[in-house]
């Protein structure tokens, strides 16, 4: 992160907080989340907004009412993108958004009398009860009625290696007029796991918020911590971070291609793109010793020198990319494959823009947003991001085309970074970063889209860490992409979104 992309933290009274949020969203800022941090009996609300070149946090203080409860006027009626965030806020923090249209549990269904974990409040007894208590199973809501309509539960446990999540499909048999999503089966109490850790250890948790985007989450956390410490990593470290982030992007996009091919029942492309993904992950492992790039990023730089020379990384990736393109070309003229994607899972362009859809999901519906343009790490000196793909067709095929272009862009970025690293063999890999108290924001562009962190350090340790994944932000839109689709389209739509359900449930 650099001074060219400023962040701002603004404290406001509750009424001004609510009004200014609405005004800024109406003026074009993207709503990026709301969360609570607890101290004592009160709480502090944090709302995150992203502009063209700024990331802002608007804060306001909540005081308990006579019965000890915490509440505020809901944002959702004026800012629809807050819909899931406010439900999560109630589940995790016990703060009630009054006037919210739907407050059934999202991330954490609690049994009667069971306390919420209250992130930011270091009450270990409440945390223990939160972890060990077993919530009573709650029946899912019903939104569609009529003759022959029934609810088909898909999940939480499914075949293969899918992460646990439950989709409640309300259907007369083939069409999907309504779908509810219950991700709480994957909830791991991530927000509480950060608390009381030294800042240097926070990356260990960040890397596990969303395992398939370990590097992106580590970067977002590190950027927030480096802002607090007033540290800029050395150039060599910044370029190495780009290489790992872009290899992660290629692997994730290849996984989506593989899943789309599998949904279409075409075995050879499924195997081929699975092999290409495996080759990328083996390259990552050869580079750092971990297939997911864990242990690479640390606050102030990177942990160690790469195990491969830059030229070797570039050469191996060039071979992989040649194979990928050789298999991509025939796939993208396969009529039976393209027919399953064209028009499937259409995300309306206006809805995507109003919600601020992220990553390939957003770019496949015309939203030209990429966190790498808010310069950080080596992207400051690499211009290939300016060629990132945007497609305005809004369907599963558009999202696939975006991913193909992003794979090409990622390979180009890695090549440029390797060229520059060849001249920096003896340059430092890190800078000292002493922990400093305060609140700072950090971000990175994961394969799924923007990862955004709000890090609060108190007395030298983590007091609150809000880890907002693109998967959480985009998952809400999954409700709205089934118009005209039937049940057999579901695996194509799900794969085209490319989301991590662990990153949704946290």
MOBELNOR-V202006 format. One record per residue. PSI is psi in degrees with one decimal (* if undefined). BURIAL is 1 if it has 9 or more other ideal C-beta (glycine too) atoms within 8 Angstrom, else 0. D_LAST is the distance of its C-alpha to the last C-alpha in Angstrom with 1 decimal. Layout:
# MOBELNOR-V202006
psi=<PSI,PSI>
burial=<BURIAL,BURIAL>
d_last=<D_LAST,D_LAST>
This chain:
# MOBELNOR-V202006
psi=<149.3,168.8,-14.2,-16.7,84.1,154.4,154.8,137.8,119.7,128.3,132.4,152.4,158.1,-44.4,-39.8,-36.3,-50.4,-45.6,-43.2,-34.0,-49.3,-40.6,-42.1,-36.2,-42.2,-29.4,-5.9,-7.7,147.2,126.9,126.8,5.3,159.1,138.1,170.9,146.7,129.1,141.0,123.5,-137.1,-14.7,-178.6,156.6,122.5,137.0,122.4,131.5,133.4,139.3,124.2,-170.7,-36.7,13.6,153.3,125.8,152.0,119.7,125.3,150.1,154.6,136.4,135.0,145.7,149.6,-175.6,-32.5,7.5,0.1,159.4,132.3,167.8,161.8,128.2,145.0,-27.8,-41.0,-30.0,-26.3,86.3,-26.6,-13.9,-1.4,-55.9,-34.9,-39.3,-32.3,-43.0,-37.3,-42.8,-42.1,-48.4,-35.0,-10.7,11.3,128.0,118.4,101.2,128.7,2.0,137.3,-16.0,114.3,28.8,154.0,143.4,-58.9,-23.0,92.0,128.7,145.4,156.1,128.5,-8.3,127.5,151.8,154.3,-20.3,72.3,137.3,-8.1,105.8,63.6,94.5,-30.9,-42.6,-37.1,-44.4,-41.4,-37.2,-39.6,-42.6,-18.1,145.7,116.5,143.1,139.2,133.3,137.0,144.8,156.9,159.0,125.0,-17.8,127.9,161.2,170.4,128.5,0.6,134.0,163.3,123.8,110.2,124.6,110.2,-173.7,-20.8,127.7,-179.3,165.8,-142.7,24.2,141.7,155.5,125.9,150.3,126.2,126.1,103.7,115.1,115.9,149.9,-0.5,-43.5,-49.6,159.2,81.2,-23.4,146.8,131.2,149.7,128.7,94.7,1.6,-13.4,-18.9,2.1,133.2,6.0,38.7,-41.9,-38.6,-25.0,-30.0,-31.3,140.4,1.9,147.2,149.1,-38.2,-25.0,-11.0,-28.5,-30.2,-38.1,-43.0,-39.2,-15.6,3.2,-43.3,90.1,-35.5,-6.9,42.8,-43.4,-44.9,-42.7,-39.6,-39.2,-45.0,-42.6,-47.3,-39.3,-41.0,-44.8,-38.2,-32.3,-44.3,-40.5,-11.2,37.8,140.8,123.1,152.7,159.3,-41.6,-43.5,-39.1,-38.4,-37.5,-35.9,-39.7,-44.5,-47.1,-40.1,-38.0,-32.1,-39.3,-40.4,-45.6,-46.1,-42.9,-43.4,-35.8,-33.8,-40.9,-44.6,-44.3,-42.6,-35.4,-41.7,-39.8,-40.8,-33.1,-7.3,26.7,103.3,-40.7,-50.8,-35.1,-46.9,-40.8,-47.5,-26.9,-37.8,-42.7,-42.3,-43.5,-37.5,-39.5,-43.4,-32.2,-34.1,-41.9,-43.8,-40.7,-28.6,-36.9,-7.7,3.4,132.4,-21.6,7.7,20.7,147.6,1.0,-53.5,135.4,162.2,121.5,-6.8,-133.9,162.4,-31.9,164.5,146.9,151.3,-10.6,146.0,149.9,-41.2,-35.4,-40.3,-47.3,-41.5,-44.8,-41.5,-36.0,-39.6,-44.7,-44.2,-35.8,-42.9,-41.0,-48.0,-33.9,-32.7,-26.3,-40.8,-49.5,-31.6,-41.3,7.5,10.3,107.2,-40.5,-33.3,-48.0,-33.4,-29.0,-20.0,-33.3,120.9,-4.4,136.1,47.6,124.8,113.7,135.4,-38.5,-40.4,-43.8,-41.2,-42.2,-32.0,-22.5,50.0,143.2,161.1,-153.0,-29.5,-46.9,-44.2,-25.2,-10.3,29.2,5.2,106.2,77.8,129.5,117.7,-19.7,-19.5,-20.4,87.1,132.3,156.6,-144.3,-9.5,-19.8,-33.9,2.8,122.6,0.8,-21.7,-26.4,-16.6,14.8,146.3,143.5,131.5,135.8,19.7,-26.3,5.4,-177.3,-33.1,-39.3,-41.2,-34.4,-43.3,-39.0,-43.1,-38.5,-45.3,-39.4,-33.5,-44.5,-43.7,-42.3,-43.1,-38.6,-42.6,-43.0,-41.5,-44.4,-41.8,-40.1,-39.3,-42.3,-33.5,-25.1,-24.4,1.7,33.1,-31.8,10.4,155.5,156.3,-9.4,166.2,145.1,137.9,93.8,137.9,141.5,140.1,151.2,-175.8,133.3,155.5,146.6,151.6,163.4,158.0,103.7,169.1,-29.0,-10.7,-165.0,127.4,132.7,127.0,138.2,110.6,124.3,121.2,129.9,126.4,36.8,-1.9,167.4,122.0,-33.7,135.7,116.1,113.1,99.4,113.0,157.1,-29.3,-43.6,-44.0,-41.0,-22.8,-32.5,-34.4,-15.8,-23.7,-30.0,18.2,18.7,11.2,119.4,-3.9,160.0,174.6,-34.7,-11.7,-13.4,-49.2,-29.6,-42.5,-44.6,-46.3,-37.5,-26.3,-32.2,35.9,158.7,117.5,-23.0,-35.5,-17.9,-49.8,-36.8,*>
burial=<1,0,0,0,1,0,1,0,1,0,0,1,0,1,0,1,1,1,0,1,1,1,0,1,1,0,0,0,1,1,1,1,1,1,1,1,1,1,0,0,0,1,1,1,1,1,1,1,1,1,1,0,0,1,1,1,1,1,1,1,1,1,0,1,0,0,0,0,0,1,1,1,0,1,1,1,0,0,1,0,1,1,1,1,1,1,1,1,1,1,1,1,1,1,1,1,1,0,0,1,0,0,0,0,1,1,1,1,0,1,0,0,0,1,1,1,1,1,1,1,1,0,0,0,0,1,1,0,1,1,0,0,1,0,1,0,0,0,0,1,0,0,0,0,0,0,0,0,1,0,1,1,1,1,1,1,0,0,0,0,0,1,0,1,1,1,1,1,1,1,1,1,0,0,0,1,0,1,1,1,1,1,1,1,1,1,1,0,1,1,1,1,1,1,1,0,1,1,1,0,0,1,1,0,1,1,1,0,1,1,1,1,1,1,1,1,1,1,1,1,1,1,1,1,1,1,1,1,1,0,1,0,1,1,0,1,1,1,1,1,1,1,1,1,1,1,1,1,1,1,1,1,1,1,1,1,1,1,1,1,1,1,1,1,0,1,0,0,1,1,0,1,1,1,0,1,1,0,1,1,1,1,1,1,1,0,1,1,0,1,0,1,1,0,0,1,1,1,1,1,1,1,1,0,0,1,0,1,0,1,0,0,1,1,0,1,1,1,0,1,1,0,1,1,0,0,1,1,0,0,1,0,0,1,0,0,1,1,0,1,1,1,0,1,1,1,1,1,1,0,1,1,1,0,1,1,1,1,1,1,1,1,1,1,1,1,1,0,1,1,1,1,0,1,1,1,1,1,1,1,0,1,0,1,1,0,0,1,1,1,1,0,0,1,1,1,1,1,1,1,1,1,1,1,1,1,1,1,1,1,1,1,1,1,1,1,1,1,1,1,1,1,0,1,0,0,0,0,1,1,1,0,1,0,1,0,0,0,1,1,1,1,1,1,1,1,1,1,1,1,1,1,1,1,1,1,1,0,0,0,1,1,1,1,1,1,1,1,1,1,1,1,1,1,1,1,1,1,1,1,1,1,0,0,1,0,1,0,1,1,1,1,1,0,1,1,1,1,1,1,1,1,1,1,1,1>
d_last=<25.3,28.7,30.7,31.3,27.9,27.9,25.1,26.1,24.8,26.9,27.3,28.7,29.8,27.7,30.2,30.6,26.8,26.5,29.6,28.9,25.5,27.3,30.1,28.2,26.1,29.5,31.0,28.6,25.7,22.3,19.8,16.6,14.5,15.1,13.6,15.3,16.4,18.4,21.7,24.1,24.4,23.6,20.8,20.7,19.2,18.3,18.7,18.4,21.1,22.1,25.8,27.8,28.0,26.1,22.6,23.0,21.3,23.2,22.8,24.4,24.9,24.5,26.8,26.7,29.2,31.8,29.6,26.9,24.5,22.8,23.1,24.1,25.4,22.7,22.3,21.6,25.3,26.2,23.1,21.6,18.8,17.4,17.1,13.4,12.6,15.1,13.8,10.3,12.7,14.7,12.1,10.7,14.0,16.6,18.2,20.0,20.7,24.2,25.4,22.1,23.2,20.5,18.4,17.5,14.1,11.2,7.8,9.8,13.5,15.6,19.0,22.0,22.4,19.0,17.8,14.6,12.9,14.2,12.5,15.5,17.7,18.3,19.3,18.6,20.4,18.0,15.0,17.0,17.7,14.1,13.3,16.6,17.4,17.2,16.8,19.7,19.1,19.6,21.5,20.2,22.1,25.2,26.1,28.9,32.2,35.4,37.6,36.0,32.4,29.9,26.1,25.0,21.7,20.2,17.7,15.4,17.3,19.3,21.7,21.2,18.0,15.8,12.2,12.0,12.0,15.0,17.3,20.1,23.0,25.9,29.0,32.7,32.6,31.9,30.7,27.2,28.0,24.6,21.2,18.3,14.7,12.6,9.2,8.5,10.0,7.1,5.1,5.5,6.3,5.4,7.6,10.2,10.4,11.8,14.4,18.0,17.6,20.3,19.5,20.6,18.1,15.0,15.2,14.6,11.0,10.7,12.1,9.5,6.3,8.1,11.0,13.5,13.3,13.6,16.7,15.6,12.7,15.2,17.7,16.0,15.4,18.9,20.4,19.3,20.6,23.8,24.4,24.5,26.7,28.9,28.7,29.2,28.7,31.9,32.7,32.4,28.8,27.9,29.5,27.8,24.4,25.5,26.5,23.3,21.2,23.7,23.9,20.2,20.8,23.8,22.1,19.3,22.0,24.1,21.5,21.5,25.3,25.4,23.3,25.6,28.6,27.4,27.0,30.5,31.8,33.4,33.2,34.8,32.6,29.5,30.9,32.0,28.8,26.9,29.5,29.2,25.4,26.3,29.0,26.6,24.2,27.4,28.5,25.3,25.9,29.5,28.7,26.3,26.1,22.5,21.8,18.5,20.1,18.3,20.4,22.2,21.0,21.8,22.4,25.9,26.1,25.5,26.0,29.0,31.4,30.7,32.4,33.9,36.3,35.3,38.1,36.9,33.3,35.0,37.4,34.9,32.7,35.8,36.7,33.3,33.4,36.9,35.8,32.9,35.3,37.9,35.6,34.1,37.5,38.6,35.2,35.3,38.8,38.0,38.9,37.2,33.9,34.1,35.2,32.0,30.0,32.4,31.7,28.7,25.5,27.2,25.1,27.6,28.2,28.6,25.3,23.5,25.3,24.7,21.0,20.9,19.6,18.3,19.3,21.4,20.5,21.9,24.7,25.7,26.5,28.4,25.8,27.0,24.1,23.2,21.6,23.9,26.8,25.7,27.1,25.4,26.3,28.9,28.3,30.7,33.6,32.5,33.4,32.4,29.2,31.7,32.4,28.9,29.2,29.1,30.2,30.9,31.3,27.8,27.6,26.1,29.1,28.6,25.0,26.5,29.3,26.9,25.2,28.7,29.7,26.6,27.4,30.9,29.9,27.5,30.4,32.7,30.5,30.3,34.1,34.8,32.6,34.4,37.7,37.1,35.7,39.0,40.7,38.3,38.6,39.4,37.3,34.8,31.2,29.8,30.7,30.5,27.6,28.0,25.2,26.1,24.9,23.7,21.1,20.6,18.7,18.0,17.4,17.9,18.4,16.2,17.6,15.5,16.6,16.1,13.3,13.8,13.3,14.9,16.0,18.2,20.4,22.5,25.4,24.4,20.9,17.4,17.4,14.4,12.1,10.4,8.6,9.2,9.2,12.2,10.5,9.0,12.5,14.5,13.1,15.1,18.2,17.9,19.6,22.6,23.7,25.6,28.9,31.6,29.5,29.8,27.7,28.8,27.3,23.8,23.0,24.5,22.5,19.2,20.2,21.5,18.2,16.8,13.1,10.3,8.4,5.7,5.5,5.8,3.8,0.0>
